[in-house]
Amino acid sequence: MIGFADEATIEVRSGNGGNGCVAFRREKYIPHGGPNGGDGGKGGDIIFTVKRNLRTLANIRHKHCFKARNGGDGQGWNRYGADGEDCVIPVPPGTTIRDAETDEIIYDFSTAKGDEQFTFLKGGNGGWGNVHFKSSTNQAPKQANPGQKGETRFLKLELSIMADAGLVGFPNAGKSSLLTYFTNARPKIAPYPFTTIIPNLGVLRVDDESDIIIADIPGIIEGASEGLGLGDTFLKHITRTACLIFMIDCSDENYLTAYETLCNELRNYSDSLMEKPRIVLCNKIDVDGAYEHAVEVAEKIRAEEPETAVIPVSVMMGRGMKEAQNQIVQLVNRQEKRIEAEEKGTDVFGAGFMQSRAYIDDDDDGVQYPGSEG
């Protein structure tokens, strides 16, 4: 499983053009009147635009019909009708627009850079008012054109996405519990002596307009890079994530070597994995002696990697989780800024890149995404 497809089927309607007006100028003491009906306004367009802060189609899937405004009708005194307002539909990068009936690809945003736009349906043109039909032989035309009708189409939107952050850790480290705590995912949780066998994906809601995809990547055991267990199958998925969240079980007897072992497995698979920004969560500090173990792990990692954040947490008791949330948001936010700067050809980064997008507001609408059921 390389990603999961977030899908939505919608109806889109461009606006009708406004009707032209039949009107005549009649004023006292003005002997020569004549037609002065204005034109109708143009109907609004249907426009898709990429928004980099969107990760899913959750903002679309609950609204089934998107309509642009109709153009206003023309009026007397050569007054034109107002143009209809466009309907702008924001989608995340990687969205593919298909015809719902034929499955034909209409537009693909998979290579979109910046806030790319695509005008799908044009609104109908406004009709001419009777002023356009005046001639030497027809000085009082009572004719005006109706506005053109807009178009209606049914579309299927598909989004193939990968996670912003990948959870890396041995079985029983608490990755599935962390995913449940932070996101809408509901993986099966139990003290299994084996690893999760499929990737679980969850959506961490940051605010009303942005969210973060977190993936529990299974198969990390010692020797995974050599094909032992499921690691050879799923290690490749970590290469598609923007950053990494290491989970260390500080109640385990191998707590002090776990991080080093995990790093070796990633490094043996691909050197590029260790170039990804990361944080380390020392889990299960509610267990006797585990907090002291977490302090040891933190001291060891900080001595070798001063830039890596190490946070003692207890997912079960909720200890340290607020700080962990904020660190994850900052990590993803910083990486997004870096990618944007690379696309623009700049590689100078200031302290402003550390700004968090927001504190977490766990206001999820209960949307369950494919692949996140566990």
Stockholm file with secondary structure:
# STOCKHOLM 1.0

chainA/1-374         MIGFADEATIEVRSGNGGNGCVAFRREKYIPHGGPNGGDGGKGGDIIFTVKRNLRTLANIRHKHCFKARNGGDGQGWNRYGADGEDCVIPVPPGTTIRDAETDEIIYDFSTAKGDEQFTFLKGGNGGWGNVHFKSSTNQAPKQANPGQKGETRFLKLELSIMADAGLVGFPNAGKSSLLTYFTNARPKIAPYPFTTIIPNLGVLRVDDESDIIIADIPGIIEGASEGLGLGDTFLKHITRTACLIFMIDCSDENYLTAYETLCNELRNYSDSLMEKPRIVLCNKIDVDGAYEHAVEVAEKIRAEEPETAVIPVSVMMGRGMKEAQNQIVQLVNRQEKRIEAEEKGTDVFGAGFMQSRAYIDDDDDGVQYPGSEG
#=GR chainA/1-374 SS CCCEEEEEEEEEECCCCCCCCCCEECCTTCCCCEECCCCCCCCCCEEEEECTTCCSSHHHHTCCEEECCCCCCCBTTTBCCCCCCCEEEEECTTEEEEETTTCCEEEECTTCCSSCEEEEECCCCCCCCGGGGCCSSCSSCCCCCCCCCCCEEEEEEEEEECCSEEEECCTTSSHHHHHHHHSSCCCCCCCCSSCCSSCEEEEEECSSSCEEEEEECCCCCTTGGGTCTTHHHHHHHHTTSSEEEEEEETTSTTHHHHHHHHHHHHHHHCGGGGGSCEEEEEECTTSTTHHHHHHHHHHHHHHHCTTSEEEECBTTTTBTHHHHHHHHHHHHHHHHHHHHHHHTTCCCCCGGGGCCSCCCCCCCCCCCCTTCCC
#=GC SS_cons         CCCEEEEEEEEEECCCCCCCCCCEECCTTCCCCEECCCCCCCCCCEEEEECTTCCSSHHHHTCCEEECCCCCCCBTTTBCCCCCCCEEEEECTTEEEEETTTCCEEEECTTCCSSCEEEEECCCCCCCCGGGGCCSSCSSCCCCCCCCCCCEEEEEEEEEECCSEEEECCTTSSHHHHHHHHSSCCCCCCCCSSCCSSCEEEEEECSSSCEEEEEECCCCCTTGGGTCTTHHHHHHHHTTSSEEEEEEETTSTTHHHHHHHHHHHHHHHCGGGGGSCEEEEEECTTSTTHHHHHHHHHHHHHHHCTTSEEEECBTTTTBTHHHHHHHHHHHHHHHHHHHHHHHTTCCCCCGGGGCCSCCCCCCCCCCCCTTCCC
//
